Amino acid sequence: MSFRLRVLALVLLVAAAATAATAWLTLREAAGQVRESAAADQRSLTRITEGLRAHGATHGTWDGVLPLVRSLAEETGQRIRVATEAGPVADSDALLGRAPRPGTTAPPFLVDPRPRLELPAGLSALGLAKTTATAVFRYGTGVTYAACLTRAGHTVTTTPGDLGVPDFADGGKAPGAPAGSASCVRDETAPTGVHQAEFAATEPCRNGPADALHACLRRVFAERTAAVAPQPLTVRLGAVDDAGRTLAVGPAVAVAAGVVLAALGCAVLLSRAVLRPVRALTTATRGLGEGDLGRRVPAAGRDEIGELGRAFNRMADSLAASEERQRRLVGDIAHELRTPLANLRGYLEALRDGVLEADPDLLDSLHEEVLLQQRIVDDLQDLALAEAGALTYHRRALDARELLDACRTAHSARAAAAGVELTVTGPGPGAVRLHGDPDRLRQALGNLVGNAVRHTPAGGSVRLELGRADGRVRIAVRDTGEGIPAADLPYLFDRFWRADAARGRATGGSGLGLSICRRIVADHGGTVTAASEPGKGSVFTVLFPGAPRAEGEGENGADF
């Protein structure tokens, strides 16, 4: 997988994981807080209901409930509005000094402070009816007494009584109540006819089964005590502009921080994976700039980073090879010039000391040696100019066959002296045309022909072939010489390279001819290649682009 795809996959993975983790954790926190909020609301509702019911059940009236409503509103944070059928009783907004706000559309709930009648077991229907009548009387007198005490500023205490009806007692003057004594008296004696009326009210219940009997008697109890007991209280909670319970910020911040830390951790791992090879490249590049050409970087992957490492290593190899070629060039030049200069120096010192006489043969030998050195220097200058792109060319259209004939003529004497046959084959004059500098092209081809003649034994042949190949001009120099080993072919066009490992001068040449030939051919848009088989000879092939066809020129005079 490429580095780009790996980075994209990792980023998507981090983003997906971060999104999923954020969503899951947020949902979890939100659900937990919603449950907690619902539980808190239920606790508030229970607290309000129980508080109001306890007040009504204890005091027998809703008088004095205002402080309780205010306290419950402050404790639960709810807006509380209570009312009876007779009208509003209290509003926590008004009690807390606020302007009353519009209420919500939530349904109200009822708070009924009347006790639930508890009937004893084992009694007959008639006995239960009498017990119910007694309970109605007891509760009526007790709740009336409790209401009187409340209005007089006294506290009321209750204790559980039988049949579920509480017993009310005077708890004394309440703190802050006005001076004076209460004139509340509880009459435990029923007026004549009271029990009979209550008993008569139970008559419809006496003929049913036990469960229905109990339910009917409880209903009678509720109906007969409704006139004296506190009316059921209608309670409404909330207001339209209540903010309500909000989600806690802390858990959400913690979740976000956790996701950020996880994303940062993944980013750090990614950056380390990316920057490790980059740092290695930086260090190796710095070392390369300081002259350490042996620096290399690991390049095992197949992604872009691995390809970059391999490109760097190739560049470093190329620089090291170039540096090696430069050192070898300096050594080759010193080698090429040291021996002939030493010979010249020895002969000149011998002439100066009178050891030798300056006869014509000696002077001719010294002159030939100087010319050889001059040729080496000229070849070096030509190669330097060609590689710098500063070599001057005078280009024009020319006949390729005439170019080859000129080369054959220039080297025919040397070939004849070496016993080598030198021939030209291919289309005749005017058939193949080139565009280039004739002098430089003769120089390039002359280097190839000279090498071929030099390395071909007597009785062999060197053939200059002219032809066409894929719309290009093909010139080949083929010999039947000693051949070149396959291992040496890649180095043929290197400067000062010779197949002769001893680098002797018996084979002649400056060692720069093939390098100059390749440069000149390249400057003409062509290529030169070599193929050889030891013992059978070599062939050097040059391909040039053809010159544009002259106006009026036909196919027989076509160029390529």
VEXDREN-2710 file (C-alpha; in Angstrom, 1 decimal):
% VEXDREN-2710
k/r/px/py/pz
1/MET/0.0/0.0/0.0
2/SER/1.3/3.4/-0.9
3/PHE/2.3/5.9/1.8
4/ARG/-0.5/8.3/0.8
5/LEU/-3.1/5.5/1.1
6/ARG/-1.6/4.5/4.5
7/VAL/-1.8/8.0/5.8
8/LEU/-5.3/8.5/4.4
9/ALA/-6.4/5.2/6.0
10/LEU/-4.9/6.1/9.3
11/VAL/-6.4/9.6/9.3
12/LEU/-9.8/8.1/8.5
13/LEU/-9.4/5.5/11.2
14/VAL/-8.5/8.2/13.7
15/ALA/-11.4/10.3/12.6
16/ALA/-13.9/7.4/12.7
17/ALA/-12.6/6.2/16.1
18/ALA/-12.7/9.7/17.5
19/THR/-16.2/10.3/16.1
20/ALA/-17.5/7.0/17.4
21/ALA/-15.9/7.4/20.8
22/THR/-17.2/11.0/21.1
23/ALA/-20.7/9.9/20.1
24/TRP/-20.7/6.8/22.4
25/LEU/-19.3/8.6/25.4
26/THR/-21.6/11.7/24.8
27/LEU/-24.6/9.4/24.4
28/ARG/-23.7/7.5/27.5
29/GLU/-23.2/10.7/29.5
30/ALA/-26.3/12.3/28.2
31/ALA/-28.4/9.2/28.9
32/GLY/-27.0/8.9/32.4
33/GLN/-27.7/12.6/33.1
34/VAL/-31.2/12.3/31.6
35/ARG/-31.9/9.4/33.9
36/GLU/-30.4/11.3/36.8
37/SER/-32.5/14.3/35.9
38/ALA/-35.6/12.2/35.7
39/ALA/-34.9/10.6/39.1
40/ALA/-34.2/14.1/40.6
41/ASP/-37.5/15.4/39.1
42/GLN/-39.3/12.4/40.6
43/ARG/-37.7/13.0/43.9
44/SER/-38.8/16.6/43.8
45/LEU/-42.3/15.6/42.9
46/THR/-42.4/13.1/45.8
47/ARG/-41.0/15.7/48.2
48/ILE/-43.5/18.3/47.2
49/THR/-46.4/15.8/47.3
50/GLU/-45.5/14.4/50.7
51/GLY/-44.8/17.8/52.2
52/LEU/-48.2/19.2/51.1
53/ARG/-50.1/16.1/52.1
54/ALA/-48.4/16.0/55.5
55/HIS/-49.3/19.7/56.0
56/GLY/-53.0/19.1/55.1
57/ALA/-53.2/15.9/57.1
58/THR/-51.7/17.5/60.2
59/HIS/-53.4/20.9/60.2
60/GLY/-56.8/20.0/58.8
61/THR/-56.6/23.1/56.6
62/TRP/-54.5/24.8/53.9
63/ASP/-54.0/27.8/56.1
64/GLY/-50.4/28.4/56.8
65/VAL/-49.2/26.5/53.8
66/LEU/-47.5/29.5/52.2
67/PRO/-44.1/29.1/54.0
68/LEU/-44.1/25.4/53.1
69/VAL/-44.7/26.2/49.4
70/ARG/-41.8/28.8/49.4
71/SER/-39.5/26.3/51.2
72/LEU/-40.3/23.5/48.8
73/ALA/-39.8/25.8/45.7
74/GLU/-36.4/26.9/47.0
75/GLU/-35.4/23.3/47.9
76/THR/-36.5/21.7/44.6
77/GLY/-36.0/24.6/42.2
78/GLN/-39.5/24.1/40.9
79/ARG/-42.2/26.8/40.4
80/ILE/-45.1/25.6/42.5
81/ARG/-48.7/26.7/42.1
82/VAL/-51.4/25.2/44.4
83/ALA/-55.1/25.8/44.2
84/THR/-58.4/24.3/45.4
85/GLU/-61.8/24.4/43.9
86/ALA/-62.4/27.6/45.7
87/GLY/-59.4/29.3/44.0
88/PRO/-55.6/29.8/44.1
89/VAL/-53.9/29.1/47.4
90/ALA/-50.2/29.9/46.7
91/ASP/-47.7/30.7/43.9
92/SER/-44.0/30.3/44.6
93/ASP/-43.1/33.1/42.1
94/ALA/-45.1/35.6/44.2
95/LEU/-43.7/34.2/47.4
96/LEU/-40.2/34.6/46.1
97/GLY/-40.8/38.2/44.9
98/ARG/-40.9/37.4/41.2
99/ALA/-43.5/38.4/38.6
100/PRO/-45.7/35.3/38.0
101/ARG/-44.7/33.5/34.9
102/PRO/-46.9/31.6/32.4
103/GLY/-47.3/28.0/33.5
104/THR/-46.5/24.9/31.5
105/THR/-49.1/22.7/29.8
106/ALA/-48.1/19.8/31.9
107/PRO/-51.2/18.2/33.6
108/PRO/-51.6/19.0/37.3
109/PHE/-51.7/16.4/40.1
110/LEU/-53.9/16.2/43.2
111/VAL/-52.9/16.1/46.8
112/ASP/-55.7/14.7/49.0
113/PRO/-54.7/14.9/52.7
114/ARG/-57.6/12.7/54.0
115/PRO/-56.6/9.4/55.6
116/ARG/-57.3/6.0/54.1
117/LEU/-59.8/4.1/56.2
118/GLU/-58.3/0.9/57.6
119/LEU/-61.1/-1.6/58.5
120/PRO/-60.5/-4.4/61.0
121/ALA/-60.9/-8.0/60.0
122/GLY/-63.4/-10.4/61.6
123/LEU/-66.3/-8.0/61.8
124/SER/-69.7/-8.4/60.2
125/ALA/-71.0/-6.0/57.7
126/LEU/-73.1/-4.4/60.4
127/GLY/-70.1/-4.1/62.7
128/LEU/-68.0/-2.6/59.9
129/ALA/-70.8/-0.1/59.2
130/LYS/-70.9/1.0/62.8
131/THR/-67.1/1.3/62.8
132/THR/-67.1/3.4/59.7
133/ALA/-69.7/5.8/61.3
134/THR/-67.6/6.1/64.4
135/ALA/-64.5/6.8/62.2
136/VAL/-66.3/9.6/60.3
137/PHE/-67.3/11.2/63.6
138/ARG/-63.8/10.9/65.1
139/TYR/-62.0/12.3/62.0
140/GLY/-64.5/15.1/61.6
141/THR/-64.1/16.3/65.1
142/GLY/-60.3/15.8/65.1
143/VAL/-59.7/17.7/61.8
144/THR/-62.0/20.5/62.9
145/TYR/-60.0/20.8/66.1
146/ALA/-56.7/20.8/64.2
147/ALA/-57.9/23.5/61.8
148/CYS/-58.9/25.7/64.8
149/LEU/-55.5/25.2/66.4
150/THR/-53.7/26.1/63.2
151/ARG/-55.7/29.3/62.8
152/ALA/-55.0/30.3/66.4
153/GLY/-51.2/30.0/65.8
154/HIS/-50.7/26.8/67.7
155/THR/-48.8/23.8/66.5
156/VAL/-50.6/20.5/65.9
157/THR/-49.2/17.1/66.6
158/THR/-50.6/13.9/65.3
159/THR/-50.2/10.3/66.3
160/PRO/-51.4/7.3/64.4
161/GLY/-54.8/6.1/65.6
162/ASP/-56.9/3.0/65.0
163/LEU/-58.9/2.6/61.7
164/GLY/-56.2/4.8/60.0
165/VAL/-57.6/8.0/61.6
166/PRO/-54.9/10.1/63.3
167/ASP/-55.3/11.6/66.7
168/PHE/-54.8/15.4/66.8
169/ALA/-53.3/17.2/69.8
170/ASP/-52.4/20.8/70.7
171/GLY/-48.6/21.2/70.5
172/GLY/-48.5/24.6/72.1
173/LYS/-48.1/28.1/70.9
174/ALA/-46.1/28.3/67.7
175/PRO/-43.0/30.6/67.7
176/GLY/-43.9/34.1/66.5
177/ALA/-47.6/33.5/67.0
178/PRO/-49.6/36.5/68.4
179/ALA/-50.3/36.5/72.1
180/GLY/-53.5/35.0/73.4
181/SER/-54.9/31.6/74.1
182/ALA/-56.7/29.3/71.8
183/SER/-60.5/28.8/72.3
184/CYS/-60.5/25.5/70.5
185/VAL/-62.4/22.7/72.2
186/ARG/-62.7/19.1/71.0
187/ASP/-66.1/17.6/71.7
188/GLU/-65.8/13.9/71.9
189/THR/-69.6/13.5/72.5
190/ALA/-71.6/13.1/69.3
191/PRO/-74.8/15.1/69.2
192/THR/-78.0/13.1/69.1
193/GLY/-78.6/11.6/65.7
194/VAL/-75.0/12.0/64.4
195/HIS/-74.0/8.4/64.6
196/GLN/-77.4/7.4/63.3
197/ALA/-76.9/9.6/60.2
198/GLU/-73.5/8.2/59.5
199/PHE/-74.7/4.7/60.1
200/ALA/-77.6/5.2/57.7
201/ALA/-75.1/6.4/55.0
202/THR/-73.5/2.9/55.1
203/GLU/-76.6/1.0/54.4
204/PRO/-76.1/0.6/50.6
205/CYS/-72.7/-1.1/51.3
206/ARG/-73.9/-3.8/53.7
207/ASN/-75.2/-6.4/51.3
208/GLY/-72.1/-6.8/49.0
209/PRO/-69.1/-9.2/49.3
210/ALA/-66.2/-8.4/51.6
211/ASP/-64.0/-6.6/49.0
212/ALA/-66.8/-4.5/47.7
213/LEU/-68.0/-3.8/51.3
214/HIS/-64.6/-2.4/52.3
215/ALA/-64.4/-0.3/49.1
216/CYS/-67.9/1.1/49.6
217/LEU/-67.3/1.9/53.2
218/ARG/-64.1/3.8/52.4
219/ARG/-66.0/5.8/49.7
220/VAL/-68.7/6.6/52.3
221/PHE/-65.9/7.7/54.7
222/ALA/-64.4/10.0/52.1
223/GLU/-67.8/11.5/51.2
224/ARG/-68.9/12.1/54.8
225/THR/-65.6/13.8/55.7
226/ALA/-65.3/16.0/52.6
227/ALA/-67.2/18.8/54.3
228/VAL/-64.8/19.1/57.2
229/ALA/-61.5/17.9/55.7
230/PRO/-59.1/20.1/53.6
231/GLN/-60.2/20.1/50.0
232/PRO/-57.9/18.2/47.6
233/LEU/-55.1/20.5/46.4
234/THR/-54.4/20.9/42.7
235/VAL/-50.6/21.3/42.2
236/ARG/-49.0/22.6/39.0
237/LEU/-45.2/22.6/38.6
238/GLY/-42.9/24.5/36.3
239/ALA/-43.0/27.6/34.0
240/VAL/-42.5/28.0/30.3
241/ASP/-39.2/29.8/30.7
242/ASP/-37.6/27.3/33.1
243/ALA/-34.2/26.4/31.9
244/GLY/-34.7/23.0/33.4
245/ARG/-31.8/20.7/34.2
246/THR/-28.9/21.0/31.7
247/LEU/-26.3/18.4/30.9
248/ALA/-23.2/18.7/33.0
249/VAL/-20.3/20.3/31.2
250/GLY/-17.6/18.4/33.0
251/PRO/-18.2/14.9/31.6
252/ALA/-18.5/16.3/28.1
253/VAL/-15.3/18.2/28.5
254/ALA/-13.6/15.1/29.8
255/VAL/-14.9/13.1/26.8
256/ALA/-13.6/15.7/24.4
257/ALA/-10.3/15.8/26.1
258/GLY/-10.0/12.0/26.0
259/VAL/-10.8/12.0/22.2
260/VAL/-8.3/14.8/21.6
261/LEU/-5.6/13.0/23.5
262/ALA/-6.3/9.8/21.6
263/ALA/-6.1/11.7/18.3
264/LEU/-2.9/13.4/19.4
265/GLY/-1.4/10.0/20.2
266/CYS/-2.3/8.7/16.8
267/ALA/-0.9/11.8/15.2
268/VAL/2.3/11.4/17.2
269/LEU/2.7/7.8/16.0
270/LEU/2.0/8.9/12.4
271/SER/4.4/11.7/12.6
272/ARG/7.1/9.5/14.0
273/ALA/6.5/6.9/11.2
274/VAL/6.8/9.7/8.7
275/LEU/9.6/11.7/10.2
276/ARG/11.9/8.8/11.0
277/PRO/12.9/8.2/7.3
278/VAL/12.8/12.0/6.7
279/ARG/15.2/12.5/9.6
280/ALA/17.4/9.8/8.2
281/LEU/17.3/11.5/4.8
282/THR/18.1/14.9/6.4
283/THR/21.1/13.5/8.2
284/ALA/22.4/11.6/5.2
285/THR/21.9/14.7/3.0
286/ARG/23.8/16.9/5.5
287/GLY/26.6/14.3/5.6
288/LEU/26.6/14.1/1.8
289/GLY/26.9/17.9/1.6
290/GLU/29.9/17.7/4.0
291/GLY/31.7/15.3/1.7
292/ASP/30.7/11.9/3.2
293/LEU/29.7/10.2/-0.1
294/GLY/29.3/6.8/1.7
295/ARG/26.0/7.9/3.4
296/ARG/23.0/5.8/2.5
297/VAL/19.5/5.5/4.0
298/PRO/17.3/2.4/4.5
299/ALA/14.8/2.0/1.7
300/ALA/12.9/-1.2/2.3
301/GLY/9.3/-0.1/1.7
302/ARG/7.4/0.2/-1.6
303/ASP/5.6/3.5/-0.8
304/GLU/6.6/7.0/-1.6
305/ILE/9.0/7.3/1.3
306/GLY/10.8/4.1/0.3
307/GLU/11.0/5.3/-3.3
308/LEU/12.4/8.6/-2.1
309/GLY/15.1/6.7/-0.1
310/ARG/16.0/4.6/-3.1
311/ALA/16.2/7.8/-5.3
312/PHE/18.5/9.3/-2.7
313/ASN/20.7/6.2/-2.6
314/ARG/20.9/6.3/-6.4
315/MET/21.9/10.0/-6.3
316/ALA/24.5/9.2/-3.7
317/ASP/25.8/6.3/-5.8
318/SER/26.0/8.6/-8.8
319/LEU/27.8/11.3/-6.8
320/ALA/30.2/8.8/-5.5
321/ALA/30.8/7.4/-9.0
322/SER/31.3/10.9/-10.3
323/GLU/33.8/11.7/-7.5
324/GLU/35.6/8.4/-8.3
325/ARG/35.7/9.3/-12.0
326/GLN/37.1/12.7/-11.2
327/ARG/39.8/11.2/-9.0
328/ARG/40.5/8.7/-11.7
329/LEU/40.6/11.4/-14.3
330/VAL/43.2/13.3/-12.4
331/GLY/45.2/10.2/-11.9
332/ASP/44.8/9.3/-15.6
333/ILE/46.0/12.7/-16.8
334/ALA/49.0/12.5/-14.4
335/HIS/49.7/9.0/-15.7
336/GLU/49.4/10.0/-19.3
337/LEU/51.7/13.0/-19.0
338/ARG/54.2/11.7/-16.4
339/THR/56.0/9.2/-18.6
340/PRO/56.4/11.3/-21.8
341/LEU/57.4/14.4/-19.8
342/ALA/60.0/12.3/-17.9
343/ASN/61.3/11.1/-21.3
344/LEU/61.5/14.6/-22.6
345/ARG/63.2/15.8/-19.5
346/GLY/65.8/13.0/-19.7
347/TYR/66.6/13.7/-23.3
348/LEU/66.9/17.4/-22.8
349/GLU/69.2/17.0/-19.7
350/ALA/71.3/14.6/-21.8
351/LEU/71.5/17.1/-24.6
352/ARG/72.4/19.9/-22.2
353/ASP/75.1/17.8/-20.5
354/GLY/76.6/16.7/-23.9
355/VAL/75.8/13.1/-23.4
356/LEU/73.7/12.9/-26.6
357/GLU/74.0/14.8/-29.8
358/ALA/71.1/16.5/-31.4
359/ASP/70.8/14.4/-34.5
360/PRO/67.7/14.6/-36.8
361/ASP/66.3/11.2/-35.6
362/LEU/66.4/12.3/-32.0
363/LEU/64.8/15.7/-32.7
364/ASP/62.1/13.9/-34.8
365/SER/61.4/11.6/-31.8
366/LEU/61.2/14.5/-29.4
367/HIS/58.9/16.4/-31.7
368/GLU/56.6/13.4/-32.1
369/GLU/56.4/13.1/-28.3
370/VAL/55.5/16.7/-28.0
371/LEU/52.8/16.3/-30.6
372/LEU/51.3/13.4/-28.7
373/GLN/51.1/15.5/-25.5
374/GLN/49.6/18.3/-27.5
375/ARG/46.9/15.9/-28.8
376/ILE/46.1/14.8/-25.3
377/VAL/45.7/18.4/-24.2
378/ASP/43.6/19.2/-27.2
379/ASP/41.4/16.2/-26.6
380/LEU/40.9/17.2/-23.0
381/GLN/39.9/20.6/-24.0
382/ASP/37.4/19.3/-26.6
383/LEU/35.9/16.9/-24.1
384/ALA/35.6/19.7/-21.4
385/LEU/34.0/22.0/-23.9
386/ALA/31.6/19.3/-25.1
387/GLU/30.5/18.3/-21.6
388/ALA/30.0/22.0/-20.7
389/GLY/27.9/22.5/-23.9
390/ALA/30.4/25.1/-25.1
391/LEU/31.8/23.2/-28.1
392/THR/31.3/25.2/-31.3
393/TYR/29.4/23.5/-34.2
394/HIS/29.0/24.7/-37.7
395/ARG/26.0/22.7/-38.8
396/ARG/24.8/22.3/-42.4
397/ALA/23.2/19.6/-44.6
398/LEU/25.8/17.0/-45.8
399/ASP/25.9/13.7/-47.6
400/ALA/26.4/10.8/-45.2
401/ARG/28.2/8.7/-47.9
402/GLU/30.7/11.4/-48.6
403/LEU/31.3/11.6/-44.8
404/LEU/32.2/7.9/-44.7
405/ASP/34.3/8.1/-47.8
406/ALA/36.3/10.9/-46.3
407/CYS/36.9/8.9/-43.2
408/ARG/38.1/5.9/-45.2
409/THR/40.5/8.1/-47.2
410/ALA/41.9/9.6/-44.0
411/HIS/42.7/6.3/-42.5
412/SER/43.5/4.2/-45.6
413/ALA/47.3/4.7/-45.3
414/ARG/47.3/3.6/-41.6
415/ALA/45.1/0.6/-42.5
416/ALA/47.3/-0.4/-45.4
417/ALA/50.4/-0.2/-43.2
418/ALA/48.7/-2.4/-40.6
419/GLY/47.6/-4.9/-43.3
420/VAL/43.9/-4.2/-42.6
421/GLU/41.3/-3.9/-45.4
422/LEU/39.1/-0.7/-45.0
423/THR/35.9/-0.5/-47.0
424/VAL/32.6/1.4/-47.1
425/THR/29.2/-0.2/-47.9
426/GLY/25.6/1.1/-48.3
427/PRO/23.7/3.6/-50.5
428/GLY/25.6/5.7/-52.9
429/PRO/26.3/9.5/-52.7
430/GLY/23.2/11.7/-52.3
431/ALA/21.0/8.9/-51.0
432/VAL/21.4/9.6/-47.3
433/ARG/21.7/13.0/-45.8
434/LEU/22.6/14.4/-42.4
435/HIS/22.5/17.8/-40.7
436/GLY/25.5/18.6/-38.6
437/ASP/29.1/19.8/-38.4
438/PRO/31.1/17.8/-40.9
439/ASP/34.4/18.4/-39.2
440/ARG/33.2/17.3/-35.8
441/LEU/31.4/14.3/-37.3
442/ARG/34.6/13.2/-39.1
443/GLN/36.4/13.6/-35.8
444/ALA/33.9/11.3/-34.0
445/LEU/33.8/8.7/-36.8
446/GLY/37.6/9.0/-37.1
447/ASN/38.0/8.0/-33.5
448/LEU/35.9/4.9/-34.1
449/VAL/37.8/3.9/-37.3
450/GLY/41.2/4.6/-35.7
451/ASN/40.4/2.3/-32.8
452/ALA/39.1/-0.4/-35.1
453/VAL/42.2/-0.4/-37.2
454/ARG/44.4/-0.3/-34.2
455/HIS/42.8/-3.4/-32.7
456/THR/42.5/-5.5/-35.9
457/PRO/45.4/-7.8/-36.7
458/ALA/46.9/-7.9/-40.2
459/GLY/44.7/-9.7/-42.7
460/GLY/41.6/-8.5/-41.0
461/SER/39.0/-6.0/-42.2
462/VAL/37.2/-2.8/-41.0
463/ARG/33.9/-2.0/-42.7
464/LEU/32.0/1.3/-42.6
465/GLU/28.3/0.5/-43.1
466/LEU/25.7/3.1/-44.1
467/GLY/22.0/2.4/-43.8
468/ARG/18.6/3.4/-42.4
469/ALA/16.8/2.2/-39.2
470/ASP/13.4/3.4/-38.2
471/GLY/13.7/6.7/-40.0
472/ARG/17.1/7.4/-38.7
473/VAL/20.6/7.3/-40.3
474/ARG/22.6/4.3/-39.2
475/ILE/26.4/4.2/-39.4
476/ALA/28.3/1.2/-38.2
477/VAL/32.0/0.6/-37.8
478/ARG/32.5/-3.2/-37.9
479/ASP/35.9/-4.9/-37.5
480/THR/37.3/-8.5/-37.3
481/GLY/39.7/-7.7/-34.5
482/GLU/40.3/-9.2/-31.1
483/GLY/37.0/-8.2/-29.6
484/ILE/36.1/-6.8/-26.2
485/PRO/35.1/-8.8/-23.1
486/ALA/31.5/-8.3/-22.1
487/ALA/32.6/-7.0/-18.6
488/ASP/34.5/-4.2/-20.2
489/LEU/31.7/-2.9/-22.5
490/PRO/30.0/-0.6/-19.9
491/TYR/33.3/1.3/-19.5
492/LEU/34.3/1.8/-23.2
493/PHE/33.2/5.4/-23.3
494/ASP/34.8/6.4/-19.9
495/ARG/37.6/8.9/-20.1
496/PHE/41.1/7.3/-20.2
497/TRP/39.7/3.8/-20.0
498/ARG/41.6/1.1/-21.9
499/ALA/41.0/-2.6/-22.1
500/ASP/44.8/-2.9/-21.5
501/ALA/44.9/-3.2/-17.7
502/ALA/48.6/-2.2/-17.7
503/ARG/47.7/1.1/-19.4
504/GLY/50.7/0.7/-21.7
505/ARG/51.1/3.0/-24.7
506/ALA/51.8/0.2/-27.1
507/THR/48.2/0.4/-28.4
508/GLY/48.5/4.2/-28.8
509/GLY/45.7/6.7/-28.3
510/SER/45.0/9.1/-25.6
511/GLY/42.1/7.2/-24.0
512/LEU/39.7/10.1/-24.7
513/GLY/38.6/9.3/-28.3
514/LEU/35.5/7.3/-27.4
515/SER/34.4/9.8/-24.8
516/ILE/34.7/12.7/-27.3
517/CYS/32.9/10.6/-29.9
518/ARG/29.9/9.9/-27.6
519/ARG/29.7/13.6/-26.7
520/ILE/29.8/14.8/-30.3
521/VAL/27.2/12.2/-31.4
522/ALA/24.9/13.2/-28.5
523/ASP/25.2/16.9/-29.4
524/HIS/23.9/16.0/-32.8
525/GLY/20.9/14.2/-31.3
526/GLY/22.3/10.7/-31.9
527/THR/23.4/7.7/-29.9
528/VAL/26.4/5.4/-30.1
529/THR/26.5/1.8/-28.8
530/ALA/29.0/-1.0/-28.8
531/ALA/28.7/-4.8/-29.2
532/SER/31.5/-7.2/-29.3
533/GLU/32.4/-10.9/-29.1
534/PRO/35.9/-11.8/-28.1
535/GLY/37.8/-13.4/-30.9
536/LYS/35.3/-12.3/-33.6
537/GLY/35.4/-8.5/-33.6
538/SER/33.3/-5.5/-32.5
539/VAL/30.7/-3.3/-34.0
540/PHE/30.1/0.4/-33.0
541/THR/26.7/1.6/-34.1
542/VAL/25.8/5.3/-34.5
543/LEU/22.2/6.5/-35.0
544/PHE/21.5/10.1/-36.3
545/PRO/18.3/11.8/-37.0
546/GLY/17.9/12.4/-40.8
547/ALA/18.1/15.9/-42.3
548/PRO/14.9/17.6/-43.6
549/ARG/14.3/16.7/-47.3
550/ALA/15.5/19.4/-49.7
551/GLU/12.9/21.1/-51.9
552/GLY/12.2/19.1/-55.0
553/GLU/14.2/16.1/-53.7
554/GLY/12.6/12.7/-54.5
555/GLU/12.5/9.4/-52.7
556/ASN/15.9/8.3/-54.1
557/GLY/17.5/11.3/-52.4
558/ALA/15.5/10.9/-49.3
559/ASP/16.9/11.6/-45.9
560/PHE/15.8/10.4/-42.5
END
